[in-house]
Amino acid sequence: MATRGGFFKFDRNNQQKLGFALLSLVALLTILPIIVILSMLVFKGGSAISWEFISGFPYDGMREGGILPAIIGTFYLTIGTAIFSVPLGVASAIYLSEYAKDSLLTRIIRLAIINLSGIPSVVYGLFGLGLFVLFLKFGTSILSASLTLSIMTLPVIISTSEEALRAVPQSFRTVSISLGATKWQTIRRIVLPEALPGIITGIILGLERAAGETAPILFTGAAFFLPNLPTTFFDATMALPYHLFVISTQIPEMPIRIQFGTALVLITFVLGMNLLATVVRSRARAKRQW
């Protein structure tokens, strides 16, 4: 390392080391708050975790018992959201990536998708209330909440899936078509399998957001307390995000361990989805041909 004019002059090795050090510092500053939050949840909520807490119903004004209805409700809402949003989102991404021409209309559609990603979730909740609960008369139900959450997650799924499809080399399509395959056969057998890791990432990101939202389900499908589990999609349900909101703000003298235990279960649910997506994505990437 030489000096000139009183300033240090770094060679390439030192510049690279400095760059790696700065990137490592940024990564540490990003991960550190997550570690602190998870540690706090485990420390304050770990004592609440038990089989009774996971498998029981709440009682005594939800100050005792378990959170099984909220867990089941969150699972139902996530599955319902996936049923409506995943096929429509992936199909829309396929159309925009493979079939739609670059025109003013498609540019407006992409701009609208980007703008929809930034709309506050409470606005989606009010929209779902007006359309699904009141106009279509689905009532306060799992169906209304799932449809609302589906609309909210569609922009994420469409954007990430389209980018994953566009990342597949064009040569794959050219070779497949030159060998006699149709455009749809090329998409189904070549493009989709190669883009699967990115598509799965987008789906999981969208479903994770749906699983952790409170405002949309507050207007469309969540209940304060239910003595029984829902039996149809037209029933209301308890859900972990709304249940956590209720026990944290609406119930006096609520034990702090119950609040943090519920938050810990919700985080575990989301991280479990991440883990599943990572496993599936890793296997799909291992089969990639590029």
C-alpha positions as CSV (number, residue, x, y, z in Angstrom):
1,M,0.0,0.0,0.0
2,A,1.6,3.2,-1.2
3,T,0.9,6.8,-0.3
4,R,0.9,9.9,-2.5
5,G,0.1,13.4,-1.4
6,G,-0.8,12.3,2.1
7,F,-3.6,9.9,1.0
8,F,-3.6,6.2,1.0
9,K,-3.7,4.5,-2.4
10,F,-5.2,1.0,-2.2
11,D,-4.3,-1.8,-4.6
12,R,-7.0,-4.1,-5.8
13,N,-6.6,-6.7,-3.1
14,N,-7.0,-4.0,-0.4
15,Q,-10.0,-2.6,-2.2
16,Q,-11.6,-6.0,-2.4
17,K,-11.0,-6.7,1.3
18,L,-12.5,-3.3,2.2
19,G,-15.5,-4.0,0.1
20,F,-16.0,-7.5,1.6
21,A,-15.7,-6.0,5.1
22,L,-18.3,-3.3,4.4
23,L,-20.7,-5.9,2.9
24,S,-20.2,-8.2,6.0
25,L,-20.9,-5.2,8.3
26,V,-24.1,-4.4,6.4
27,A,-25.2,-8.0,6.5
28,L,-24.5,-8.2,10.3
29,L,-26.5,-5.0,10.9
30,T,-29.3,-6.5,8.9
31,I,-29.3,-9.9,10.7
32,L,-28.7,-8.6,14.2
33,P,-32.2,-7.1,14.8
34,I,-33.7,-10.3,13.6
35,I,-31.6,-12.3,16.0
36,V,-32.5,-10.0,18.8
37,I,-36.2,-10.2,18.1
38,L,-36.1,-14.0,17.8
39,S,-34.1,-14.3,21.0
40,M,-36.6,-12.0,22.9
41,L,-39.5,-14.1,21.6
42,V,-37.9,-17.4,22.7
43,F,-36.9,-15.9,26.1
44,K,-40.3,-14.4,26.9
45,G,-42.6,-16.7,25.1
46,G,-40.8,-20.1,25.3
47,S,-42.3,-20.8,28.8
48,A,-45.8,-20.6,27.3
49,I,-45.2,-23.2,24.7
50,S,-46.7,-26.6,25.6
51,W,-48.9,-29.2,24.2
52,E,-51.9,-27.7,25.9
53,F,-51.0,-24.3,24.4
54,I,-50.8,-25.7,20.9
55,S,-53.7,-28.1,21.0
56,G,-56.2,-26.4,23.4
57,F,-58.9,-23.8,23.2
58,P,-58.7,-20.5,25.0
59,Y,-60.8,-19.9,28.1
60,D,-61.0,-17.5,31.0
61,G,-61.2,-14.5,28.7
62,M,-58.4,-16.0,26.5
63,R,-56.0,-15.5,29.5
64,E,-55.6,-19.3,29.8
65,G,-55.7,-22.3,27.5
66,G,-54.4,-22.7,24.0
67,I,-54.5,-21.2,20.6
68,L,-55.5,-24.1,18.4
69,P,-58.4,-22.2,16.7
70,A,-56.0,-19.4,15.7
71,I,-53.5,-21.9,14.3
72,I,-56.1,-23.8,12.3
73,G,-57.6,-20.6,11.1
74,T,-54.3,-19.2,9.9
75,F,-53.6,-22.5,8.1
76,Y,-57.0,-22.4,6.4
77,L,-56.5,-18.8,5.3
78,T,-53.1,-19.5,3.9
79,I,-54.4,-22.5,2.0
80,G,-57.3,-20.6,0.7
81,T,-55.1,-17.7,-0.4
82,A,-52.8,-20.2,-2.3
83,I,-55.8,-21.8,-4.0
84,F,-56.9,-18.5,-5.5
85,S,-53.7,-16.6,-6.0
86,V,-51.1,-19.1,-7.1
87,P,-52.8,-20.4,-10.3
88,L,-53.9,-16.9,-11.3
89,G,-50.6,-15.3,-10.5
90,V,-48.5,-17.8,-12.3
91,A,-50.8,-17.9,-15.3
92,S,-50.7,-14.0,-15.5
93,A,-46.9,-14.2,-15.3
94,I,-46.7,-16.7,-18.1
95,Y,-48.9,-14.5,-20.3
96,L,-46.9,-11.3,-19.6
97,S,-43.6,-13.1,-20.1
98,E,-44.3,-15.4,-23.0
99,Y,-47.3,-14.2,-24.9
100,A,-47.9,-10.5,-24.4
101,K,-46.2,-8.1,-26.8
102,D,-44.3,-5.1,-25.6
103,S,-47.1,-2.5,-26.0
104,L,-48.5,0.4,-24.2
105,L,-51.2,-1.8,-22.7
106,T,-48.7,-4.3,-21.2
107,R,-46.5,-1.5,-19.8
108,I,-49.6,-0.1,-18.1
109,I,-50.5,-3.5,-16.7
110,R,-47.0,-4.0,-15.3
111,L,-47.0,-0.5,-13.8
112,A,-50.4,-1.2,-12.2
113,I,-49.0,-4.5,-10.7
114,I,-46.1,-2.6,-9.2
115,N,-48.4,0.1,-7.8
116,L,-50.7,-2.6,-6.3
117,S,-47.8,-4.0,-4.4
118,G,-47.5,-0.7,-2.5
119,I,-51.1,-0.3,-1.4
120,P,-51.6,-0.5,2.4
121,S,-53.2,-3.7,3.5
122,V,-56.0,-1.9,5.3
123,V,-57.2,-0.6,1.9
124,Y,-57.4,-4.2,0.6
125,G,-59.4,-5.0,3.8
126,L,-61.9,-2.3,3.0
127,F,-62.1,-3.4,-0.6
128,G,-62.7,-7.0,0.5
129,L,-65.4,-5.8,2.9
130,G,-67.2,-3.9,0.2
131,L,-66.9,-6.5,-2.6
132,F,-66.9,-10.0,-1.0
133,V,-68.6,-9.4,2.4
134,L,-71.4,-7.0,1.4
135,F,-71.8,-7.0,-2.4
136,L,-71.3,-10.7,-3.1
137,K,-72.8,-11.6,0.3
138,F,-70.1,-14.1,1.2
139,G,-70.3,-12.6,4.7
140,T,-67.5,-12.5,7.3
141,S,-65.9,-15.8,6.3
142,I,-62.8,-17.7,5.4
143,L,-63.8,-17.3,1.7
144,S,-64.0,-13.5,1.9
145,A,-60.7,-13.3,3.8
146,S,-58.9,-15.7,1.4
147,L,-60.1,-13.8,-1.7
148,T,-59.0,-10.5,-0.2
149,L,-55.6,-11.9,0.8
150,S,-55.3,-13.4,-2.7
151,I,-55.8,-10.0,-4.4
152,M,-53.2,-8.6,-2.0
153,T,-50.6,-11.3,-2.8
154,L,-51.1,-11.4,-6.5
155,P,-48.7,-8.5,-7.4
156,V,-45.9,-10.2,-5.6
157,I,-46.5,-13.5,-7.2
158,I,-46.9,-12.1,-10.7
159,S,-43.8,-9.9,-10.5
160,T,-41.4,-12.5,-9.1
161,S,-42.8,-15.3,-11.4
162,E,-42.4,-13.1,-14.4
163,E,-38.8,-12.2,-13.6
164,A,-38.1,-15.9,-13.0
165,L,-39.5,-16.8,-16.4
166,R,-37.6,-14.1,-18.1
167,A,-34.4,-15.3,-16.5
168,V,-34.6,-18.6,-18.4
169,P,-32.2,-18.3,-21.4
170,Q,-33.9,-17.6,-24.7
171,S,-31.8,-20.3,-26.4
172,F,-33.8,-22.9,-24.4
173,R,-37.0,-21.8,-26.1
174,T,-35.3,-21.6,-29.6
175,V,-33.9,-25.1,-29.4
176,S,-37.2,-26.6,-28.2
177,I,-39.3,-24.9,-30.9
178,S,-36.7,-25.9,-33.6
179,L,-37.1,-29.5,-32.5
180,G,-40.8,-29.4,-33.2
181,A,-42.3,-28.5,-29.9
182,T,-45.2,-26.0,-29.7
183,K,-44.9,-22.8,-27.7
184,W,-47.1,-24.2,-24.9
185,Q,-45.1,-27.5,-24.8
186,T,-41.9,-25.4,-24.6
187,I,-43.3,-23.4,-21.7
188,R,-44.7,-26.4,-19.8
189,R,-41.7,-28.7,-20.3
190,I,-38.7,-26.4,-20.5
191,V,-39.4,-22.9,-19.2
192,L,-41.6,-23.6,-16.2
193,P,-39.3,-26.3,-14.7
194,E,-36.2,-24.1,-15.1
195,A,-38.0,-21.0,-13.6
196,L,-39.5,-23.1,-10.7
197,P,-37.1,-21.9,-8.0
198,G,-37.9,-18.2,-8.6
199,I,-41.6,-18.9,-8.9
200,I,-41.6,-20.8,-5.6
201,T,-39.8,-17.8,-4.0
202,G,-42.5,-15.4,-5.2
203,I,-45.3,-17.7,-4.0
204,I,-43.8,-18.1,-0.5
205,L,-43.2,-14.3,-0.2
206,G,-46.8,-13.7,-1.1
207,L,-48.2,-16.3,1.2
208,E,-45.9,-15.2,4.1
209,R,-47.3,-11.7,3.8
210,A,-50.9,-13.1,3.8
211,A,-50.2,-15.3,6.9
212,G,-49.0,-12.3,8.9
213,E,-51.6,-9.7,7.9
214,T,-54.2,-8.4,10.3
215,A,-56.1,-5.6,8.7
216,P,-57.5,-7.5,5.7
217,I,-58.9,-10.4,7.8
218,L,-60.1,-8.0,10.5
219,F,-62.7,-6.7,8.0
220,T,-63.5,-9.9,6.1
221,G,-63.1,-13.1,8.1
222,A,-61.5,-12.9,11.5
223,A,-63.4,-13.4,14.7
224,F,-62.6,-12.2,18.3
225,F,-63.4,-15.6,19.8
226,L,-65.0,-18.8,18.5
227,P,-65.8,-21.9,20.7
228,N,-65.6,-24.3,17.7
229,L,-63.4,-24.8,14.7
230,P,-64.7,-23.6,11.3
231,T,-66.3,-26.4,9.2
232,T,-66.9,-24.6,5.9
233,F,-65.3,-21.8,3.9
234,F,-68.4,-19.7,4.8
235,D,-67.6,-19.7,8.5
236,A,-65.6,-17.0,10.3
237,T,-62.3,-18.1,11.9
238,M,-59.8,-17.0,14.4
239,A,-56.3,-16.3,13.1
240,L,-52.9,-15.9,14.8
241,P,-52.2,-12.2,13.7
242,Y,-55.6,-11.0,14.8
243,H,-55.6,-13.1,17.9
244,L,-52.2,-11.6,18.8
245,F,-53.6,-8.1,18.2
246,V,-56.6,-8.8,20.4
247,I,-54.7,-10.3,23.4
248,S,-52.2,-7.5,23.2
249,T,-54.6,-4.5,23.0
250,Q,-58.1,-5.6,24.1
251,I,-57.8,-7.8,27.1
252,P,-56.6,-6.4,30.4
253,E,-54.2,-8.3,32.6
254,M,-53.2,-10.6,29.8
255,P,-50.1,-12.6,30.8
256,I,-47.1,-11.4,28.8
257,R,-45.9,-15.0,28.2
258,I,-49.2,-15.7,26.3
259,Q,-48.6,-12.7,24.0
260,F,-45.0,-13.6,23.3
261,G,-45.9,-17.3,23.0
262,T,-48.5,-16.5,20.3
263,A,-46.0,-14.4,18.5
264,L,-43.4,-17.2,18.7
265,V,-45.9,-19.6,17.1
266,L,-46.7,-17.2,14.3
267,I,-43.0,-16.6,13.6
268,T,-42.4,-20.4,13.6
269,F,-45.3,-20.9,11.2
270,V,-43.8,-18.3,8.8
271,L,-40.2,-19.7,9.2
272,G,-41.6,-23.2,8.6
273,M,-43.0,-22.0,5.2
274,N,-39.6,-20.5,4.5
275,L,-37.8,-23.8,5.3
276,L,-40.2,-25.8,3.1
277,A,-39.7,-23.3,0.2
278,T,-35.9,-23.5,0.7
279,V,-35.9,-27.3,0.4
280,V,-38.1,-27.3,-2.7
281,R,-36.2,-24.5,-4.3
282,S,-32.8,-26.2,-3.6
283,R,-34.0,-29.5,-5.2
284,A,-35.3,-27.6,-8.2
285,R,-32.0,-25.7,-8.6
286,A,-30.1,-28.9,-8.5
287,K,-31.9,-30.1,-11.6
288,R,-31.2,-26.9,-13.5
289,Q,-29.4,-27.3,-16.8
290,W,-27.8,-23.8,-16.7
